[in-house]
Amino acid sequence: MWTDTHCHLDAREFDADRDAVVARAAAAGVRMQVLPAVEVGNFATVRALAHRHGLAYALGIHPMCVMQARDEDLDRLRDALREARDDPRLVAVGEIGLDGFVPGLDMATQQRFFTEQLKIARDAGLPALLHSRRAADPVLAGLRRIDTPGGIAHAFNGSRQQADTFVALGYRLGFGGAMTHERALNIRRLAAEVADAAPVLETDSPDIAPQWLYKTAAQRAAGATMRNEPAELARIADTLADLRGWTREATAQRVRANTLAALPRLAALLD
């Protein structure tokens, strides 16, 4: 049984066939998904989806959404976490972090929201799902300042030194579709070499399609899509197994242990 530790099942790309997406995932052995929120406006949605489909969720404000967020949204996050503290399907604070890739995102605003959300995670005793695109060092700086209960560095694509530092601070590293691309040499090398206790699996659906779903620019111009979905996680797991020289059974056992170490509240849902 696989766990997709990062899936945006609430995304509009799934509006036409969301129930079928969940069914295909279960048929592929992906029985658990963690659905991170990205803004206060979808807190109720991810919570409702998690309960409807027997999944898990996280609440937080994504760095790409903070420019439209208000300071009061941090209070709304605190209140939402407090109201859901006895909900077994709430497993983390997320998706939170910093983004140094998308133009037009004010880093000072991102830093302020990130710092406050780390404090909220600390106070709630919940792990965090971290976004750190081209921002691993400032994200690590925040983790050094604020002692959180660990979590996952989602879609990790930093250096080996940064990877080791995340692990030393109690975080696991999320590997997904990008790892399957033969040209993604850095990610594939990291997936092969990081500590056994580091890797967890994710799809980031509907984004970060694996290599077998990739379409050329011409195909996309003609209307083809590269929608990723959680059912692909089982095949992504095979890539991790190949890179590390593990059997599929050993991969399943190791990844499950890492996932539960990162998100302990999942244990009650996976028994």
Salt bridges, closest charged atoms under 4 A:
ASP15 OD1 - ARG18 NH2 2.59
ASP17 OD2 - ARG24 NH2 3.24
ASP17 OD1 - ARG227 NH1 2.86
ASP19 OD2 - ARG52 NH2 2.80
ASP19 OD1 - HIS53 NE2 3.52
ASP71 OD1 - ARG112 NH1 2.54
GLU72 OE1 - ARG70 NH1 3.73
ASP73 OD1 - ARG76 NH1 3.64
ASP75 OD1 - ARG78 NH1 2.83
ASP79 OD1 - ARG82 NH1 2.75
ASP87 OD2 - HIS51 NE2 2.78
GLU95 OE1 - HIS6 NE2 2.98
GLU95 OE1 - HIS8 NE2 3.28
GLU95 OE2 - HIS62 NE2 3.22
GLU95 OE2 - HIS131 ND1 2.92
GLU95 OE2 - HIS154 NE2 3.42
ASP99 OD2 - HIS131 NE2 2.66
ASP99 OD2 - ARG133 NH2 2.87
GLU116 OE1 - ARG78 NH2 3.52
GLU116 OE2 - LYS119 NZ 3.44
ASP123 OD1 - ARG122 NE 3.06
ASP164 OD1 - ARG160 NE 3.07
GLU193 OE1 - ARG160 NH1 3.68
ASP196 OD1 - ARG244 NH2 2.71
GLU202 OE2 - HIS154 ND1 2.77
ASP204 OD1 - HIS6 NE2 3.78
ASP204 OD1 - HIS8 NE2 3.44
ASP204 OD1 - HIS154 NE2 3.88
GLU229 OE2 - ARG24 NE 2.82
GLU229 OE1 - ARG227 NH2 3.04
ASP238 OD1 - ARG248 NE 2.54
